[in-house]
Structures are given as C-alpha cells and as structure tokens.
Amino acid sequence: MMSMHYMFRVGKNTVSQIIAETCQVIWDTLKPIVFVEPCAENWKKIAREFEVKWNFKNCIGAIDGKHVVMQALPNSGSTYYNYKGSHSYNLLAIADANYQFVMVDIGGEGRQSDSGIFKCSAMGQGFDQKIFNLPDPDEVPYVLVADEAFPLTEYMMRPYPRRGQLDMRKKVFNYRLSRARRVVESSFGLLAGRWRIFRKPIIASSTTIKKIIQSTVCLHNFILMKNEADYNIRVTENTGDIVMGNLCEINSTGSNTYSRNASTIREKFADYFSGLGAVEWQWEKALQNDF
C-alpha cells in the first residue's frame, strides 16, 4: 500500500479503500461462477474424479485449514495467536481432485483448532444437519477425507491412530486416505505460490484481510478452471507417487470421539481398499510407512 501511495500519488487511506472495494467486487462476481452448488450430481462428479485420479472411492473432498498470517490486530490480545507463534486467520477449505476449492470458511481465529472452527461453521453444521444433499451410498458412503485434527464421523474419514500397532489393512487405509487428503495441502501450496501476499504477514484491517482472502480464493479457482491442463497434477501410473504436493476452543471439540456407525464406515473403507479397491503399489507404501 505504501508503494502504491508513492507511485500513484494518492493517499494511503485511498489505496486501502480501493483494494477493499476491488476485492469485494471480485468475490461478488466470481463466487457464483467458481463454487459448485452442493447437490447430489455435483458431489458424484467430484467423487468420480477422486476415484480416477487419487483412487479413493466416494470421496467428495479433502478438508484442511491454513493459517493466513497477519500483523496483530489492534486490541486483539491473544485472540488470533496460533500455536505456530504468529497471529492469523484460519482459512478452512474443502478441495476437489483438481485442487479447486469447493467450500471455504474464512475468518476463524488463529487460536482455534481446525475441527473447532469446522464444528461451528456453516459448512460443518450443513454436513451435520444433512442439508448438502449428499448422494445415497453404494458399497460405502460419500465422505470427506481429513487428518487427525478432525473428528471421525459418518461423513468424514480420518486415519487410524498410530499410537498402537496397526495391521496391514489399517496401514493401507491410512496410506490411501493420506494420498487423497494431500490434495487440499497442494491447493494451499498453489494458492500461496501464486498470490505472494501470503508469503509474509498481511498488514491491513480485519475486514480488508478477509476480503483479500476471499478474492484470492475465487481467483485461484477461476485460473484453474481456465487453465486446467497446466494445473492438472497427476500421479505416476506405476508407483502412485505424488508429483507435486500445504467457533470452539481446542479442548472442547471432542475430535477423538466418534459413533459406532462412523467406525463401521471406516472399517468398510479399509476392507474395500484391501480387497476390490486395492492398487498394486499400496502394499509397498504401507510396509515402508511411506506416506
């Protein structure tokens, strides 16, 4: 902002206002275009792409959170202070098999956990209340894939805990889930790599920071839609190696508790990946814990 203030000889407040207004227009214009409607047909399309590219059946997205680092907001205290030692907003996102964001929740406090933000967000409540029109299951239900920070539910799969000895079947499940889940980390990597404002703390007001995040997320999806061939990162055919690959309190999320039905669903996925859905390279990866 200071550079543009001197370059164009306009006031610093004017520059700030222009940036905020432009980001808001980008969000309002592109949001209906780049985000899919949560209907059964669109979920099935996402699931088909996940199965073809990442070998995870009935996966409707990979979910994770990214800390967008910012300069401490006035009078915010430790509200946005995260475990990494910086102040941040949390960008919680669900990504599809093509690294595009399907849903996002922007503005979670940095001190909160990903699962806590998800639980109290409109996104999380929508899945809990079953208003996102997930398709009817076949062999296994349609689910999100997540890391250990998220709870195991009927619509979200997380790895088996590694604190105990895992048999080959559970190791295979963890590998297959990790392989699909890393899509969202790659999406965050592409986002931060293209939009350099994410490489250092953002200095702006709370409202402007949220608008910057909103606009870059929309532009990220828009660019991938227009240049799909350039960003369609696939896996090698023989080894499965990835060619390219980043409002409640933490102690009240209950992320390690789950229903018996959710556990049964995870067991069904584990059986499927070790049976009909097996891929030739998974056994070596599981044996070497290479994931």
C-alpha positions in Angstrom: 0.0 0.0 0.0 2.8 2.4 0.8 4.4 1.6 -2.6 1.2 2.4 -4.4 0.7 5.5 -2.3 4.0 6.9 -3.6 3.7 5.5 -7.1 0.3 6.9 -7.9 0.4 9.9 -5.5 -2.8 9.0 -3.8 -3.5 8.9 -0.1 -2.7 5.7 1.9 -6.4 5.5 3.0 -7.5 5.8 -0.6 -5.2 2.9 -1.6 -6.6 0.8 1.2 -10.2 1.6 0.2 -9.5 0.8 -3.5 -8.1 -2.6 -2.5 -11.0 -3.4 -0.3 -13.6 -2.4 -2.9 -11.8 -4.3 -5.7 -11.6 -7.5 -3.6 -15.2 -7.3 -2.7 -16.2 -6.9 -6.4 -14.0 -9.9 -7.3 -15.7 -12.0 -4.6 -19.3 -10.9 -5.5 -18.7 -11.5 -9.2 -16.8 -14.8 -9.2 -18.4 -16.6 -6.2 -21.4 -17.8 -8.2 -19.1 -19.0 -11.0 -16.2 -20.8 -9.3 -18.0 -22.6 -6.4 -20.2 -25.6 -7.2 -23.8 -25.9 -5.9 -24.0 -28.6 -3.2 -26.2 -31.1 -5.0 -26.0 -34.8 -5.5 -24.9 -34.6 -9.1 -22.0 -32.3 -8.3 -20.9 -34.4 -5.4 -20.9 -37.5 -7.6 -18.8 -35.7 -10.2 -16.2 -34.8 -7.6 -16.2 -38.3 -6.3 -15.7 -39.8 -9.8 -12.6 -37.5 -10.3 -11.2 -38.5 -6.9 -11.6 -42.2 -7.7 -9.9 -41.8 -11.1 -7.0 -39.5 -10.0 -6.5 -40.4 -6.4 -8.0 -43.9 -6.1 -10.4 -43.0 -3.2 -13.9 -44.2 -3.7 -16.8 -41.9 -2.9 -14.6 -39.0 -1.8 -16.4 -35.7 -2.1 -13.4 -33.5 -1.0 -10.3 -33.2 1.2 -10.6 -30.8 4.1 -7.9 -28.9 6.0 -7.1 -25.4 7.4 -4.4 -22.9 6.5 -3.2 -20.1 8.8 -3.1 -16.8 6.9 -0.5 -14.8 8.9 -1.2 -11.2 9.6 0.1 -8.4 11.7 -1.6 -8.4 15.2 -4.9 -6.5 15.1 -5.4 -3.6 17.5 -6.6 -4.7 20.9 -6.9 -8.3 19.8 -4.6 -9.7 22.6 -4.1 -13.4 22.0 -7.4 -14.0 20.2 -5.6 -14.7 16.8 -2.3 -16.0 18.3 -1.8 -19.5 16.9 0.4 -22.4 18.0 3.0 -21.5 15.4 3.7 -18.3 17.3 2.1 -15.8 14.9 -1.3 -14.1 14.5 -3.5 -15.4 11.8 -6.9 -16.0 10.4 -7.9 -19.6 9.6 -8.8 -20.5 6.0 -10.8 -23.7 6.3 -11.3 -25.3 2.9 -12.6 -28.4 1.1 -10.7 -29.1 -2.1 -11.7 -31.3 -5.1 -9.5 -33.7 -7.1 -8.4 -30.8 -9.3 -7.1 -28.6 -6.5 -10.1 -26.2 -6.7 -11.8 -25.1 -3.5 -15.4 -26.5 -3.2 -16.3 -24.7 0.0 -14.4 -22.3 2.3 -14.8 -20.8 5.7 -12.8 -17.6 6.2 -12.1 -15.7 9.4 -11.7 -18.3 12.1 -9.5 -17.2 14.9 -5.9 -18.5 14.8 -6.0 -19.8 18.3 -8.9 -22.2 17.4 -8.4 -25.7 16.0 -9.4 -26.7 12.6 -12.0 -29.1 13.9 -13.4 -26.5 16.3 -13.8 -24.0 13.5 -15.4 -26.6 11.3 -17.9 -27.7 14.0 -19.3 -24.2 14.5 -19.1 -23.0 10.9 -22.0 -23.0 8.4 -20.0 -25.7 6.5 -19.8 -28.0 9.4 -23.4 -27.5 10.5 -24.6 -28.1 7.0 -22.9 -31.6 6.9 -24.2 -32.4 10.4 -27.8 -31.4 9.6 -27.6 -33.2 6.2 -28.6 -30.2 4.1 -25.9 -30.5 1.5 -27.7 -33.3 -0.4 -25.1 -36.0 -0.4 -25.8 -38.9 -2.7 -27.1 -42.2 -1.4 -24.3 -44.6 -0.6 -23.5 -47.7 -2.6 -20.8 -50.0 -1.2 -19.5 -47.2 1.0 -21.0 -43.7 1.9 -19.8 -40.5 0.4 -17.3 -38.8 2.7 -14.7 -36.1 3.2 -11.1 -37.1 4.0 -9.2 -35.3 6.8 -6.2 -35.6 9.0 -6.1 -36.4 12.7 -7.2 -32.9 13.7 -10.7 -33.7 12.6 -13.3 -36.0 14.1 -14.3 -39.3 12.7 -18.0 -39.0 11.6 -20.4 -40.7 9.2 -19.4 -38.1 6.5 -15.7 -37.6 7.4 -12.9 -40.2 7.5 -9.7 -39.7 9.4 -6.7 -42.1 9.7 -6.4 -44.9 12.3 -4.4 -43.6 15.3 -0.7 -44.5 15.0 -0.1 -44.8 18.8 -0.8 -48.5 18.6 0.4 -51.3 16.3 -1.5 -51.1 13.0 -2.0 -54.2 10.9 -1.5 -54.1 7.1 -5.2 -53.5 6.4 -5.2 -50.3 8.6 -1.9 -49.1 7.2 -3.3 -49.4 3.7 -6.3 -47.4 4.7 -4.1 -44.7 6.2 -2.0 -44.6 3.1 -4.9 -44.3 0.7 -6.6 -41.6 2.8 -3.3 -39.7 3.1 -2.8 -39.8 -0.7 -6.3 -38.3 -1.3 -6.1 -35.8 1.6 -2.8 -34.2 0.4 -4.8 -32.7 -2.4 -6.0 -29.9 -0.2 -2.4 -29.2 1.1 -1.3 -28.9 -2.6 -4.2 -26.5 -3.1 -3.0 -24.3 -0.4 0.5 -24.5 -1.8 -0.7 -23.3 -5.2 -2.7 -20.5 -3.6 0.3 -19.2 -1.6 2.7 -19.7 -4.5 0.7 -17.6 -6.9 -0.5 -14.9 -4.5 2.6 -13.5 -2.9 0.7 -11.6 -0.3 0.5 -14.9 1.7 4.3 -15.1 1.9 4.5 -12.6 4.8 2.2 -11.1 7.4 -0.6 -9.1 5.9 -0.9 -5.6 7.2 -4.5 -4.4 6.9 -7.7 -4.1 8.8 -9.7 -7.2 9.8 -12.3 -6.5 7.1 -9.7 -6.0 4.4 -7.8 -9.1 5.2 -11.0 -11.2 4.9 -11.7 -9.6 1.6 -8.2 -10.3 0.3 -8.6 -14.0 1.3 -12.0 -14.2 -0.4 -10.8 -12.6 -3.6 -7.6 -14.8 -3.9 -9.6 -18.0 -3.3 -12.0 -17.0 -6.1 -9.2 -16.1 -8.5 -7.4 -19.4 -7.6 -10.5 -21.4 -8.7 -11.0 -19.2 -11.7 -7.5 -19.6 -13.0 -7.6 -23.4 -12.6 -10.9 -23.5 -14.4 -9.4 -21.6 -17.4 -6.0 -23.4 -17.3 -6.9 -26.9 -16.2 -4.3 -28.5 -18.3 -1.5 -26.6 -16.7 -2.5 -27.5 -13.1 -3.9 -30.9 -13.7 -1.2 -32.6 -11.5 -1.5 -36.4 -11.7 0.3 -39.3 -10.1 2.7 -41.6 -11.8 0.9 -44.7 -13.1 3.1 -47.4 -11.6 4.2 -46.1 -8.2 1.4 -43.8 -7.1 3.9 -41.1 -6.0 2.6 -37.6 -5.9 4.4 -35.4 -8.5 3.6 -32.2 -6.6 2.1 -31.7 -3.3 0.0 -27.2 2.3 -16.0 -21.5 16.9 -15.0 -23.6 19.7 -12.0 -23.9 22.0 -9.5 -26.6 21.2 -10.2 -28.6 24.3 -14.0 -28.7 23.6 -14.1 -30.1 20.1 -14.3 -33.8 21.0 -12.3 -34.7 17.9 -11.2 -38.1 19.3 -14.7 -39.4 19.9 -16.9 -41.0 17.3 -20.0 -43.0 16.9 -20.1 -46.8 16.3 -21.6 -46.2 12.9 -18.7 -43.9 11.9 -16.2 -46.6 13.0 -18.1 -49.2 11.0 -17.9 -47.0 7.9 -14.2 -46.6 8.3 -13.9 -50.4 8.6 -15.8 -50.8 5.3 -13.4 -48.5 3.5 -10.5 -50.4 5.0 -12.0 -53.7 3.7 -12.6 -52.2 0.3 -9.0 -50.8 -0.1 -7.6 -54.2 0.9 -10.0 -56.1 -1.5 -11.8 -54.9 -4.6 -10.3 -51.4 -4.4 -6.7 -52.4 -4.0 -4.0 -50.8 -6.1 -0.7 -52.6 -6.8 1.7 -50.1 -5.2 -0.2 -49.7 -1.9 1.4 -52.7 -0.2 4.9 -51.5 -0.5 3.9 -48.0 0.6 2.1 -49.4 3.7 5.1 -51.7 4.6 7.5 -48.7 4.4 5.1 -46.3 6.1 5.9 -44.1 3.1 3.1 -41.6 3.5 
